[in-house]
């Protein structure tokens, strides 16, 4: 036995570790390993350490710092992935491990499970609530587009907007798949929101995030949590147009509107100009017709009301003419009345003494009776004596009665005439004032200071000069007074 074991070759630990490492690297080379991520650790150096496990085993793995940005996805504990890399050995710990160069999700089932878990978590936070979604502007001034500058997506959006209603388009080119695409798209959304509201490069009124169709792995950037939160936080209304109509990503749920295709997103962004012009013409025609009908209806009502009302201008003109006529007639009547009173007053002043008039009338009446008696007497003389005597006595009695009756009537008239005589008024203490022309002055308002006046009393006339006039008070009636210095 000693000879047998003594013939075995002898190796050092380093040689064995080197041989194992060389054998593993030679036998396996670059391989793909499927397993669930566990024991994930990120070191300050930037390296990622993790393990891949399945039902029967566990494999240590590492992703170096320089490889991490190109992995294709960030590993998470519990996610089933397919790791591509090389098998090697780590002699210091006598372990073998997988040097990871790329990570992919292990089939659609795993991707969908991961997406569903993220969807439930974000939905619980309210990122997909309908109340958070904003209405799209009817006609945006400019439209921001986040997509790749290569491909048919940008061309479809541009041609559709130019055909429907041309609007300025601001393009922020980004990669739409692969490592770092989600972060680049999120930066583009935030960059559009950070633009100033006015200026040569102003903030657009609407955003479109779009890409063409692809597999579930190709669209995974639009299911990234960073991008979904950026879309939900965008202050600019956002349309998501990712993939085909059957493709639904998480950014579609967070956006304000989802379009099945990029062309449909452009159709949502702007209306059809020709349709707007036609609709505006139809509305204008309807508005003009309604306004014309309304004017006609009010015109008919106005005409009916006008026919029911009197001719106000004619009535006003007639009333003005009537007032003018009354004013003119009143002025003429007042002047005529004053003239009549003045004439009557002057007539009264020209009357003779009623006693002289009465004496003259009585003399004429006596003369008439004397002549009548003489005539009757001559006629009776011609008749018989008795009859003549009787007739003479009868005539004398009749004449005496008639004389008494006429005398009484004459005395009554004389008394009435004396009562209205200016002399009788003057005898009661009144005076008659006239100016230097003889015109009677009945009011103090007609007397000017310094005017020459003639004041007639019952026994004579006094000449005076007016000093001032004082009107009689309305509240305490009194006699109008004028201080008249007498002139000798």
C-alpha positions as CSV (number, residue, x, y, z in Angstrom):
1,X,0.0,0.0,0.0
2,X,2.8,2.4,0.8
3,X,4.3,1.7,-2.6
4,X,1.0,2.4,-4.3
5,X,0.4,5.8,-2.5
6,X,4.1,6.6,-2.9
7,X,3.8,6.5,-6.7
8,X,0.9,9.1,-6.8
9,X,2.0,12.5,-8.0
10,X,2.2,15.3,-5.5
11,X,0.6,18.7,-6.0
12,X,0.7,21.9,-4.1
13,X,-2.5,23.7,-3.2
14,X,-1.8,26.4,-5.7
15,X,-1.4,23.8,-8.4
16,X,-4.6,22.1,-7.6
17,X,-6.5,25.5,-7.5
18,X,-5.0,26.4,-10.8
19,X,-5.8,23.1,-12.4
20,X,-9.4,23.3,-11.2
21,X,-9.8,26.8,-12.5
22,X,-8.3,25.9,-15.9
23,X,-10.4,22.8,-16.1
24,X,-13.6,24.7,-15.4
25,X,-12.8,27.5,-17.8
26,X,-11.8,25.0,-20.5
27,X,-14.7,22.6,-20.1
28,X,-17.5,25.2,-19.8
29,X,-16.3,28.4,-21.5
30,X,-19.1,31.0,-21.9
31,X,-22.4,29.5,-20.6
32,X,-26.0,30.6,-19.7
33,X,-27.3,29.7,-16.3
34,X,-30.9,29.9,-15.2
35,X,-31.8,30.5,-11.6
36,X,-33.4,32.7,-9.0
37,X,-31.4,35.6,-7.7
38,X,-30.6,35.4,-4.0
39,X,-28.0,36.9,-1.5
40,X,-27.7,40.0,-3.6
41,X,-25.0,42.4,-2.3
42,X,-23.6,45.6,-3.7
43,X,-20.1,46.5,-2.4
44,X,-18.7,50.0,-2.1
45,X,-16.3,49.0,-4.9
46,X,-19.2,48.8,-7.3
47,X,-19.1,45.0,-7.7
48,X,-22.3,43.0,-7.4
49,X,-22.2,39.6,-5.5
50,X,-25.2,37.3,-5.7
51,X,-26.2,33.6,-5.9
52,X,-28.3,31.7,-8.4
53,X,-30.3,28.9,-7.0
54,X,-32.8,26.3,-8.1
55,X,-34.4,23.3,-6.4
56,X,-31.2,21.3,-6.4
57,X,-28.3,23.7,-6.0
58,X,-26.8,27.1,-5.6
59,X,-24.1,28.9,-7.6
60,X,-22.1,31.9,-6.5
61,X,-21.9,34.7,-9.1
62,X,-20.3,38.1,-9.4
63,X,-20.7,41.1,-11.7
64,X,-17.7,43.4,-11.9
65,X,-18.1,47.1,-11.7
66,X,-17.2,47.7,-15.3
67,X,-19.9,45.1,-16.4
68,X,-22.8,46.3,-14.2
69,X,-23.9,49.1,-16.6
70,X,-24.1,46.6,-19.5
71,X,-26.0,43.8,-17.7
72,X,-29.3,44.6,-19.4
73,X,-31.2,44.7,-16.1
74,X,-30.6,45.3,-12.5
75,X,-30.9,42.0,-10.5
76,X,-33.3,41.8,-7.6
77,X,-33.7,39.0,-5.0
78,X,-36.4,36.5,-5.9
79,X,-36.3,37.3,-9.7
80,X,-35.6,34.4,-12.0
81,X,-33.0,35.3,-14.5
82,X,-30.8,33.8,-17.2
83,X,-27.1,34.8,-16.5
84,X,-24.6,34.7,-19.3
85,X,-20.9,34.5,-18.4
86,X,-17.9,32.3,-17.6
87,X,-17.4,29.7,-14.9
88,X,-14.2,30.2,-13.0
89,X,-12.7,29.2,-9.6
90,X,-11.6,31.4,-6.7
91,X,-8.7,29.5,-5.1
92,X,-8.5,31.6,-1.9
93,X,-11.8,30.2,-0.8
94,X,-11.9,27.0,-2.8
95,X,-15.1,28.0,-4.5
96,X,-16.3,28.2,-8.1
97,X,-18.4,31.0,-9.3
98,X,-20.0,32.5,-12.4
99,X,-18.6,35.8,-13.8
100,X,-21.8,37.4,-15.1
101,X,-21.6,39.4,-18.4
102,X,-25.3,39.8,-19.0
103,X,-28.6,39.2,-17.3
104,X,-32.0,38.5,-18.9
105,X,-35.4,37.7,-17.4
106,X,-36.1,34.0,-17.5
107,X,-39.1,33.9,-19.9
108,X,-42.2,36.0,-20.1
109,X,-43.7,34.4,-17.1
110,X,-41.1,35.8,-14.8
111,X,-41.2,39.2,-16.6
112,X,-45.0,39.4,-16.2
113,X,-44.8,38.4,-12.6
114,X,-42.3,41.2,-11.9
115,X,-44.4,43.7,-13.8
116,X,-47.5,42.7,-12.0
117,X,-45.9,43.0,-8.6
118,X,-44.7,46.5,-9.5
119,X,-48.1,47.4,-10.9
120,X,-49.8,46.5,-7.7
121,X,-47.4,48.4,-5.6
122,X,-47.6,51.6,-7.7
123,X,-51.4,51.3,-7.9
124,X,-51.6,51.1,-4.1
125,X,-49.7,54.5,-4.1
126,X,-52.4,56.0,-6.4
127,X,-50.1,56.6,-9.4
128,X,-52.7,55.1,-11.8
129,X,-55.8,56.8,-10.4
130,X,-58.1,58.4,-12.9
131,X,-58.5,61.5,-10.7
132,X,-54.8,62.3,-11.3
133,X,-55.1,62.3,-15.1
134,X,-55.4,65.7,-16.8
135,X,-57.2,66.7,-19.9
136,X,-55.2,67.2,-23.1
137,X,-55.0,70.7,-24.5
138,X,-57.4,71.2,-27.4
139,X,-54.8,72.9,-29.6
140,X,-51.2,72.8,-28.2
141,X,-48.8,75.5,-29.2
142,X,-46.0,73.0,-29.5
143,X,-45.6,69.3,-28.9
144,X,-42.6,67.5,-27.3
145,X,-41.7,64.0,-28.5
146,X,-39.6,61.6,-26.6
147,X,-38.5,58.7,-28.9
148,X,-35.6,57.5,-30.9
149,X,-34.5,59.7,-33.8
150,X,-34.2,56.7,-36.1
151,X,-37.1,54.6,-37.2
152,X,-40.6,55.1,-38.4
153,X,-42.1,56.4,-35.1
154,X,-40.9,59.9,-35.4
155,X,-41.8,60.0,-39.1
156,X,-45.4,58.8,-38.4
157,X,-45.9,61.4,-35.7
158,X,-44.5,64.3,-37.9
159,X,-46.6,63.4,-41.0
160,X,-49.8,62.9,-39.0
161,X,-49.5,66.2,-37.2
162,X,-48.6,68.0,-40.4
163,X,-51.6,66.5,-42.2
164,X,-54.1,67.3,-39.4
165,X,-53.0,70.6,-37.9
166,X,-49.3,71.7,-38.3
167,X,-47.7,72.4,-34.9
168,X,-44.1,72.9,-33.9
169,X,-42.5,69.6,-32.7
170,X,-39.6,69.4,-30.2
171,X,-37.7,66.1,-30.3
172,X,-35.7,64.8,-27.4
173,X,-33.9,61.7,-28.8
174,X,-33.4,58.8,-26.5
175,X,-32.8,55.1,-26.7
176,X,-36.0,53.2,-26.4
177,X,-34.6,49.8,-25.2
178,X,-31.6,48.3,-23.5
179,X,-29.7,49.2,-20.4
180,X,-30.2,52.8,-19.3
181,X,-33.1,53.5,-21.6
182,X,-35.6,54.0,-18.8
183,X,-33.4,56.5,-17.1
184,X,-32.8,58.4,-20.3
185,X,-36.5,58.7,-21.1
186,X,-37.2,59.8,-17.5
187,X,-34.5,62.5,-17.8
188,X,-36.1,63.7,-21.1
189,X,-39.6,64.0,-19.5
190,X,-38.1,66.0,-16.6
191,X,-36.0,68.1,-19.1
192,X,-39.1,69.2,-21.0
193,X,-40.8,70.1,-17.8
194,X,-37.8,72.3,-16.8
195,X,-37.9,74.4,-19.9
196,X,-39.1,78.1,-19.4
197,X,-42.7,78.9,-20.2
198,X,-41.7,81.6,-22.7
199,X,-38.7,82.2,-24.9
200,X,-37.2,80.9,-28.1
201,X,-37.2,77.3,-26.7
202,X,-40.3,77.2,-24.5
203,X,-41.9,74.4,-22.6
204,X,-44.3,72.4,-24.9
205,X,-48.0,72.1,-24.0
206,X,-48.1,68.3,-24.6
207,X,-45.7,65.3,-24.5
208,X,-45.7,62.1,-26.5
209,X,-43.5,59.2,-25.3
210,X,-43.5,56.7,-28.1
211,X,-41.7,53.7,-29.6
212,X,-42.6,50.9,-32.1
213,X,-43.6,47.4,-31.3
214,X,-41.3,44.7,-30.0
215,X,-41.1,41.7,-27.6
216,X,-41.8,42.0,-23.9
217,X,-38.1,42.2,-23.3
218,X,-37.7,45.1,-25.7
219,X,-40.5,47.0,-24.0
220,X,-39.2,46.4,-20.5
221,X,-37.7,49.9,-20.3
222,X,-41.3,51.3,-20.2
223,X,-42.1,49.1,-17.2
224,X,-39.3,50.5,-15.2
225,X,-40.3,52.1,-11.9
226,X,-38.1,55.2,-12.4
227,X,-39.8,55.9,-15.8
228,X,-43.3,55.2,-14.5
229,X,-42.8,57.7,-11.6
230,X,-41.4,60.3,-13.9
231,X,-44.4,60.0,-16.2
232,X,-46.8,60.3,-13.3
233,X,-45.0,63.4,-11.9
234,X,-44.8,65.2,-15.3
235,X,-46.5,68.7,-15.1
236,X,-47.1,68.5,-18.8
237,X,-50.0,66.3,-20.1
238,X,-48.5,63.1,-21.5
239,X,-49.6,60.6,-24.1
240,X,-47.9,57.2,-24.0
241,X,-47.8,55.3,-27.3
242,X,-45.6,52.3,-26.7
243,X,-45.7,49.2,-28.9
244,X,-48.8,47.9,-30.7
245,X,-52.4,48.1,-29.5
246,X,-52.1,44.8,-27.7
247,X,-49.0,45.9,-25.8
248,X,-49.7,47.5,-22.4
249,X,-46.9,48.8,-20.3
250,X,-46.9,50.5,-16.9
251,X,-46.2,53.9,-18.5
252,X,-49.5,53.5,-20.3
253,X,-51.2,53.3,-16.9
254,X,-49.4,56.3,-15.5
255,X,-49.8,58.6,-18.5
256,X,-52.7,61.0,-18.9
257,X,-53.8,59.2,-22.2
258,X,-52.8,56.0,-23.8
259,X,-52.6,55.7,-27.6
260,X,-52.5,52.2,-29.2
261,X,-49.9,53.4,-31.8
262,X,-47.7,56.5,-32.3
263,X,-49.9,57.6,-35.2
264,X,-53.0,57.4,-32.9
265,X,-51.0,59.5,-30.4
266,X,-50.5,62.2,-33.0
267,X,-54.2,62.1,-33.9
268,X,-55.0,62.6,-30.2
269,X,-52.6,65.5,-29.9
270,X,-54.1,67.8,-32.6
271,X,-57.6,68.1,-34.2
272,X,-58.2,68.1,-37.9
273,X,-57.9,71.7,-39.2
274,X,-60.3,71.2,-42.1
275,X,-62.9,69.8,-39.7
276,X,-62.5,72.7,-37.3
277,X,-62.9,75.2,-40.2
278,X,-66.0,73.4,-41.4
279,X,-67.4,73.2,-37.8
280,X,-66.7,76.8,-37.3
281,X,-68.5,77.7,-40.5
282,X,-71.5,75.6,-39.5
283,X,-71.6,77.2,-36.1
284,X,-71.3,80.7,-37.6
285,X,-74.2,80.0,-40.0
286,X,-76.3,78.6,-37.1
287,X,-75.4,81.6,-34.9
288,X,-76.2,84.1,-37.7
289,X,-79.5,82.4,-38.4
290,X,-80.4,82.3,-34.8
291,X,-79.4,86.0,-34.4
292,X,-81.4,86.9,-37.5
293,X,-84.5,85.1,-36.2
294,X,-84.1,86.7,-32.8
295,X,-83.8,90.2,-34.4
296,X,-86.9,89.5,-36.5
297,X,-88.9,88.4,-33.5
298,X,-88.0,91.4,-31.5
299,X,-88.6,93.7,-34.5
300,X,-92.2,92.3,-34.8
301,X,-92.8,92.7,-31.1
302,X,-91.4,96.3,-31.3
303,X,-93.7,97.1,-34.2
304,X,-96.7,95.8,-32.4
305,X,-95.8,97.8,-29.3
306,X,-95.3,100.9,-31.5
307,X,-98.7,100.5,-33.1
308,X,-100.3,100.2,-29.7
309,X,-98.6,103.3,-28.3
310,X,-99.7,106.9,-29.2
311,X,-97.5,109.2,-31.4
312,X,-95.5,110.6,-28.5
313,X,-93.5,113.1,-30.6
314,X,-96.7,114.4,-32.1
315,X,-98.4,114.6,-28.7
316,X,-95.4,116.5,-27.3
317,X,-95.4,118.9,-30.3
318,X,-99.1,119.6,-29.9
319,X,-98.8,120.2,-26.2
320,X,-95.9,122.5,-26.8
321,X,-97.9,124.4,-29.4
322,X,-100.9,124.6,-27.0
323,X,-98.7,125.9,-24.2
324,X,-97.2,128.5,-26.4
325,X,-100.7,129.6,-27.5
326,X,-101.9,129.8,-24.0
327,X,-98.9,131.8,-22.9
328,X,-99.4,134.2,-25.8
329,X,-103.1,134.5,-25.1
330,X,-102.5,135.0,-21.4
331,X,-100.0,137.7,-22.0
332,X,-102.4,139.5,-24.4
333,X,-105.3,139.0,-22.0
334,X,-103.3,140.4,-19.1
335,X,-102.4,143.4,-21.1
336,X,-106.0,143.8,-22.3
337,X,-107.2,143.5,-18.7
338,X,-104.8,146.1,-17.4
339,X,-105.7,148.4,-20.3
340,X,-109.4,148.0,-19.6
341,X,-109.0,148.7,-15.9
342,X,-106.8,151.7,-16.7
343,X,-109.5,153.0,-19.1
344,X,-112.3,152.5,-16.6
345,X,-110.2,154.2,-13.9
346,X,-109.5,157.1,-16.2
347,X,-113.2,157.2,-17.0
348,X,-114.0,157.4,-13.3
349,X,-111.5,160.2,-12.9
350,X,-113.2,162.2,-15.7
351,X,-116.7,161.9,-14.1
352,X,-118.4,165.1,-12.9
353,X,-119.8,165.7,-9.5
354,X,-122.8,163.3,-9.0
355,X,-124.8,166.2,-7.3
356,X,-124.4,168.4,-10.4
357,X,-125.4,165.5,-12.6
358,X,-128.4,164.8,-10.5
359,X,-129.5,168.5,-10.5
360,X,-129.2,168.7,-14.3
361,X,-131.2,165.5,-14.7
362,X,-133.8,166.7,-12.4
363,X,-134.0,170.0,-14.2
364,X,-134.4,168.2,-17.5
365,X,-137.1,166.0,-16.0
366,X,-139.0,169.0,-14.6
367,X,-138.8,170.7,-17.9
368,X,-140.2,167.6,-19.6
369,X,-143.0,167.3,-17.1
370,X,-143.8,171.0,-17.4
371,X,-144.1,170.7,-21.2
372,X,-146.2,167.6,-20.8
373,X,-148.5,169.3,-18.3
374,X,-148.8,172.4,-20.5
375,X,-149.7,170.2,-23.4
376,X,-152.3,168.3,-21.5
377,X,-153.7,171.5,-20.1
378,X,-154.1,173.0,-23.5
379,X,-155.8,169.8,-24.6
380,X,-158.2,169.7,-21.7
381,X,-159.0,173.3,-22.1
382,X,-160.3,172.5,-25.5
383,X,-162.8,170.0,-23.9
384,X,-165.7,170.7,-21.7
385,X,-165.4,172.3,-18.5
386,X,-166.3,169.4,-16.2
387,X,-164.5,166.9,-18.1
388,X,-161.6,169.3,-18.5
389,X,-161.5,169.9,-14.8
390,X,-161.6,166.2,-14.0
391,X,-158.9,165.5,-16.6
392,X,-156.9,168.4,-15.2
393,X,-157.0,167.0,-11.7
394,X,-156.3,163.5,-13.0
395,X,-153.4,164.7,-15.0
396,X,-152.0,166.6,-12.2
397,X,-152.3,163.6,-9.8
398,X,-150.8,161.4,-12.4
399,X,-147.9,163.7,-13.1
400,X,-147.2,164.1,-9.4
401,X,-147.1,160.3,-8.9
402,X,-144.8,159.9,-11.9
403,X,-142.7,162.7,-10.7
404,X,-142.3,161.2,-7.3
405,X,-141.5,157.7,-8.8
406,X,-138.9,159.2,-11.2
407,X,-137.4,161.3,-8.4
408,X,-137.0,158.2,-6.1
409,X,-135.4,156.2,-9.0
410,X,-133.1,159.1,-9.8
411,X,-132.1,159.4,-6.1
412,X,-131.3,155.7,-6.0
413,X,-129.1,155.9,-9.1
414,X,-127.4,158.9,-7.7
415,X,-126.6,157.1,-4.5
416,X,-125.2,154.1,-6.4
417,X,-123.2,156.3,-8.6
418,X,-121.8,158.2,-5.6
419,X,-120.8,154.9,-3.9
420,X,-118.5,154.0,-6.8
421,X,-117.2,157.5,-7.4
422,X,-113.5,158.0,-7.0
423,X,-114.3,161.0,-4.9
424,X,-116.2,158.9,-2.5
425,X,-113.2,156.5,-2.2
426,X,-110.9,159.5,-1.7
427,X,-113.2,160.8,1.0
428,X,-112.7,157.6,3.0
429,X,-109.0,158.3,3.3
430,X,-107.5,156.8,0.2
431,X,-105.3,158.5,-2.4
432,X,-104.9,158.1,-6.1
433,X,-101.2,158.0,-7.4
434,X,-100.2,158.8,-11.0
435,X,-96.9,159.5,-12.7
436,X,-96.0,162.7,-14.5
437,X,-97.8,161.5,-17.6
438,X,-101.0,160.9,-15.8
439,X,-100.8,157.1,-15.9
440,X,-102.4,155.6,-12.8
441,X,-99.9,153.6,-10.7
442,X,-101.6,150.6,-9.0
443,X,-98.5,148.7,-7.7
444,X,-95.4,149.8,-5.9
445,X,-93.3,147.5,-8.2
446,X,-94.1,150.0,-11.0
447,X,-92.5,153.0,-9.2
448,X,-88.9,153.7,-9.7
449,X,-86.8,155.6,-7.1
450,X,-86.7,159.3,-8.0
451,X,-89.8,159.2,-10.1
452,X,-92.1,162.3,-10.0
453,X,-95.6,161.4,-8.6
454,X,-99.0,163.2,-8.4
455,X,-101.1,162.2,-5.3
456,X,-104.7,163.1,-5.5
457,X,-106.7,163.5,-2.2
458,X,-110.3,164.3,-1.7
459,X,-109.5,168.0,-1.4
460,X,-106.6,168.5,-3.8
461,X,-103.5,167.1,-5.4
462,X,-99.9,166.9,-4.0
463,X,-96.8,166.4,-6.1
464,X,-94.0,164.2,-4.6
465,X,-90.8,162.3,-5.5
466,X,-90.4,158.5,-4.8
467,X,-87.6,157.6,-2.4
468,X,-87.9,153.8,-2.2
469,X,-90.5,151.1,-2.3
470,X,-91.2,148.3,0.2
471,X,-93.2,145.3,-0.8
472,X,-96.0,144.0,1.5
473,X,-95.0,140.8,3.4
474,X,-96.8,137.6,2.5
475,X,-96.9,136.3,6.1
476,X,-98.0,139.5,7.7
477,X,-100.2,141.6,5.4
478,X,-99.8,145.3,5.7
479,X,-100.1,148.5,3.8
480,X,-97.5,149.1,1.0
481,X,-95.6,152.2,2.1
482,X,-93.5,154.7,0.2
483,X,-91.7,157.6,1.9
484,X,-92.7,160.5,-0.2
485,X,-91.2,163.9,0.8
486,X,-93.7,166.6,0.0
487,X,-92.8,169.4,-2.3
488,X,-94.2,172.8,-1.7
